[in-house]
Amino acid sequence: MTAAASVRVLPGFDPFTNELPRRVETVLARSRHQLVHRTADWVRAIVVTDGVIAGTWELAAGKRGRVDVSPLVRQF
């Protein structure tokens, strides 16, 4: 495993995610779309490594400044 060249943490409803066609398999595997694009068009905050959506993140409840990251298993 090698280190990622770039890592970005994007907020929910970021233009990168909102404009992302749901059929683009090179950025997010079809089997993982429901983890980013939720019910009622809710879009989660994401972690992008080297241009690929690698996980989601959220502020931890009641924990000032703590971020919980949930990695996605890359399945193409």
Z-matrix of the N, CA and C atoms (Angstrom, degrees):
N
C 1 1.444
C 2 1.527 1 108.31
N 3 1.314 2 117.05 1 135.50
C 4 1.458 3 121.79 2 179.36
C 5 1.516 4 110.09 3 -111.54
N 6 1.317 5 115.57 4 158.70
C 7 1.461 6 120.50 5 178.93
C 8 1.522 7 109.71 6 -70.35
N 9 1.327 8 115.74 7 147.14
C 10 1.464 9 121.01 8 178.19
C 11 1.523 10 109.53 9 -71.62
N 12 1.314 11 116.37 10 142.39
C 13 1.465 12 121.14 11 177.57
C 14 1.523 13 110.93 12 -73.11
N 15 1.330 14 116.56 13 -33.12
C 16 1.459 15 120.08 14 178.45
C 17 1.521 16 110.08 15 -146.21
N 18 1.316 17 115.30 16 142.55
C 19 1.464 18 122.09 17 176.14
C 20 1.516 19 107.15 18 -131.66
N 21 1.319 20 116.64 19 130.30
C 22 1.459 21 122.31 20 178.52
C 23 1.518 22 108.38 21 -126.83
N 24 1.328 23 115.85 22 140.73
C 25 1.458 24 122.21 23 175.05
C 26 1.525 25 105.74 24 -113.49
N 27 1.332 26 116.32 25 112.49
C 28 1.456 27 121.53 26 -175.67
C 29 1.522 28 110.75 27 -109.28
N 30 1.333 29 117.71 28 143.37
C 31 1.464 30 120.90 29 -179.53
C 32 1.525 31 111.37 30 -73.70
N 33 1.321 32 115.65 31 166.11
C 34 1.453 33 120.24 32 173.55
C 35 1.521 34 109.65 33 -59.62
N 36 1.304 35 116.66 34 146.50
C 37 1.467 36 123.78 35 179.25
C 38 1.524 37 112.93 36 63.63
N 39 1.329 38 118.01 37 23.88
C 40 1.458 39 121.25 38 175.18
C 41 1.532 40 108.99 39 -66.24
N 42 1.342 41 118.60 40 145.15
C 43 1.471 42 120.59 41 179.68
C 44 1.533 43 113.97 42 -54.21
N 45 1.332 44 118.35 43 -34.18
C 46 1.468 45 120.77 44 177.77
C 47 1.520 46 110.29 45 -57.50
N 48 1.322 47 116.36 46 -43.41
C 49 1.457 48 121.31 47 -178.17
C 50 1.521 49 111.38 48 -80.06
N 51 1.321 50 117.03 49 -42.24
C 52 1.467 51 120.41 50 -178.25
C 53 1.520 52 112.69 51 -62.95
N 54 1.310 53 117.33 52 -38.32
C 55 1.463 54 121.36 53 -177.65
C 56 1.522 55 112.91 54 -89.69
N 57 1.299 56 116.73 55 -2.21
C 58 1.460 57 121.27 56 -178.58
C 59 1.527 58 110.24 57 -70.56
N 60 1.319 59 117.38 58 116.53
C 61 1.468 60 118.22 59 176.08
C 62 1.528 61 108.94 60 -61.70
N 63 1.289 62 116.62 61 135.77
C 64 1.460 63 120.32 62 -176.94
C 65 1.522 64 112.59 63 -67.73
N 66 1.314 65 117.87 64 -8.15
C 67 1.465 66 120.43 65 -179.35
C 68 1.528 67 113.12 66 -96.67
N 69 1.317 68 118.57 67 1.75
C 70 1.464 69 121.62 68 -176.27
C 71 1.530 70 109.46 69 -80.81
N 72 1.299 71 115.94 70 96.58
C 73 1.465 72 121.95 71 -176.15
C 74 1.525 73 113.32 72 -74.27
N 75 1.320 74 119.01 73 -20.23
C 76 1.462 75 120.40 74 -178.03
C 77 1.519 76 112.42 75 -74.15
N 78 1.320 77 117.38 76 -17.77
C 79 1.461 78 121.90 77 -178.69
C 80 1.524 79 111.42 78 -104.67
N 81 1.325 80 116.79 79 -35.37
C 82 1.463 81 121.80 80 -178.66
C 83 1.525 82 108.89 81 -151.87
N 84 1.318 83 116.17 82 122.47
C 85 1.464 84 120.65 83 179.75
C 86 1.526 85 110.35 84 -61.32
N 87 1.329 86 116.09 85 140.73
C 88 1.467 87 121.48 86 -179.58
C 89 1.533 88 111.46 87 -53.01
N 90 1.317 89 117.27 88 -36.97
C 91 1.464 90 121.07 89 -178.88
C 92 1.527 91 112.85 90 -67.50
N 93 1.334 92 117.47 91 -11.98
C 94 1.467 93 121.73 92 -177.87
C 95 1.529 94 113.83 93 -109.07
N 96 1.333 95 117.57 94 -2.04
C 97 1.466 96 120.00 95 -177.90
C 98 1.523 97 112.81 96 -56.27
N 99 1.320 98 117.95 97 -39.25
C 100 1.462 99 120.62 98 -177.30
C 101 1.527 100 111.99 99 -65.58
N 102 1.328 101 118.66 100 -18.16
C 103 1.462 102 121.50 101 178.06
C 104 1.524 103 112.11 102 -80.50
N 105 1.323 104 117.67 103 -20.53
C 106 1.464 105 122.29 104 179.71
C 107 1.524 106 110.36 105 -105.78
N 108 1.324 107 117.06 106 -49.43
C 109 1.468 108 122.72 107 178.49
C 110 1.520 109 107.42 108 -96.95
N 111 1.333 110 115.92 109 98.11
C 112 1.462 111 121.49 110 -173.62
C 113 1.523 112 111.59 111 -88.07
N 114 1.312 113 116.39 112 -178.15
C 115 1.456 114 123.40 113 178.41
C 116 1.522 115 110.71 114 -57.66
N 117 1.315 116 116.54 115 146.78
C 118 1.473 117 124.23 116 178.22
C 119 1.526 118 111.90 117 60.75
N 120 1.336 119 116.43 118 34.13
C 121 1.466 120 122.91 119 177.34
C 122 1.523 121 114.53 120 61.82
N 123 1.315 122 117.93 121 24.34
C 124 1.461 123 121.98 122 174.96
C 125 1.523 124 108.03 123 -74.47
N 126 1.338 125 117.33 124 129.01
C 127 1.463 126 121.92 125 -177.99
C 128 1.525 127 108.84 126 -115.33
N 129 1.311 128 116.82 127 122.57
C 130 1.464 129 121.74 128 -176.86
C 131 1.518 130 112.11 129 -79.27
N 132 1.321 131 115.57 130 158.57
C 133 1.465 132 122.27 131 172.50
C 134 1.526 133 107.50 132 -70.04
N 135 1.340 134 116.72 133 142.03
C 136 1.465 135 119.72 134 -172.73
C 137 1.526 136 112.53 135 -127.76
N 138 1.331 137 114.32 136 159.61
C 139 1.459 138 123.30 137 171.38
C 140 1.527 139 105.93 138 -111.27
N 141 1.334 140 116.44 139 126.49
C 142 1.464 141 121.71 140 -179.43
C 143 1.526 142 108.27 141 -115.32
N 144 1.328 143 116.65 142 124.47
C 145 1.466 144 120.88 143 175.45
C 146 1.522 145 108.38 144 -119.02
N 147 1.315 146 115.01 145 124.49
C 148 1.467 147 121.45 146 179.96
C 149 1.529 148 112.48 147 51.29
N 150 1.338 149 117.11 148 39.02
C 151 1.457 150 122.07 149 176.13
C 152 1.511 151 115.94 150 82.60
N 153 1.329 152 117.93 151 2.95
C 154 1.463 153 122.49 152 -179.31
C 155 1.523 154 108.88 153 -116.31
N 156 1.333 155 116.93 154 136.92
C 157 1.459 156 120.35 155 177.44
C 158 1.522 157 107.93 156 -69.33
N 159 1.334 158 115.84 157 116.34
C 160 1.459 159 121.41 158 -173.75
C 161 1.521 160 113.23 159 -107.92
N 162 1.339 161 117.71 160 -11.39
C 163 1.448 162 119.75 161 -179.07
C 164 1.512 163 111.66 162 -179.86
N 165 1.325 164 114.45 163 179.47
C 166 1.458 165 121.71 164 174.62
C 167 1.519 166 107.80 165 -122.24
N 168 1.324 167 116.29 166 161.09
C 169 1.455 168 119.42 167 179.52
C 170 1.522 169 109.15 168 -144.40
N 171 1.340 170 115.14 169 159.48
C 172 1.462 171 121.75 170 174.80
C 173 1.517 172 108.58 171 -156.67
N 174 1.323 173 115.22 172 155.34
C 175 1.461 174 119.53 173 174.90
C 176 1.515 175 108.16 174 -70.29
N 177 1.307 176 117.09 175 135.29
C 178 1.457 177 121.44 176 179.98
C 179 1.522 178 109.63 177 -69.49
N 180 1.314 179 116.43 178 136.45
C 181 1.459 180 121.62 179 -179.72
C 182 1.520 181 110.56 180 -62.19
N 183 1.317 182 115.96 181 126.59
C 184 1.453 183 121.14 182 176.51
C 185 1.517 184 115.47 183 71.23
N 186 1.299 185 118.15 184 3.40
C 187 1.465 186 121.69 185 -178.42
C 188 1.518 187 108.92 186 -113.53
N 189 1.284 188 116.88 187 98.29
C 190 1.456 189 121.62 188 -177.25
C 191 1.533 190 110.87 189 -62.14
N 192 1.319 191 115.34 190 120.59
C 193 1.448 192 120.59 191 176.31
C 194 1.520 193 115.68 192 84.22
N 195 1.330 194 118.81 193 -3.68
C 196 1.463 195 120.03 194 179.86
C 197 1.526 196 109.83 195 -92.84
N 198 1.316 197 115.58 196 137.87
C 199 1.459 198 122.20 197 179.37
C 200 1.523 199 108.61 198 -118.24
N 201 1.324 200 116.61 199 131.08
C 202 1.464 201 121.75 200 174.81
C 203 1.523 202 108.39 201 -99.71
N 204 1.329 203 116.66 202 126.35
C 205 1.462 204 122.49 203 179.98
C 206 1.522 205 108.87 204 -111.56
N 207 1.334 206 115.75 205 133.09
C 208 1.465 207 121.74 206 175.81
C 209 1.521 208 108.28 207 -115.25
N 210 1.332 209 117.89 208 105.60
C 211 1.466 210 119.70 209 -179.22
C 212 1.525 211 111.27 210 -68.97
N 213 1.323 212 115.55 211 149.54
C 214 1.459 213 121.85 212 174.01
C 215 1.514 214 107.41 213 -101.75
N 216 1.296 215 116.67 214 140.57
C 217 1.456 216 120.66 215 175.34
C 218 1.516 217 106.44 216 -80.09
N 219 1.313 218 117.28 217 125.37
C 220 1.461 219 121.32 218 -177.80
C 221 1.524 220 109.38 219 -75.26
N 222 1.332 221 115.53 220 110.78
C 223 1.461 222 121.35 221 -179.48
C 224 1.518 223 108.87 222 -129.01
N 225 1.310 224 117.03 223 105.57
C 226 1.468 225 121.46 224 178.84
C 227 1.507 226 109.67 225 -113.35
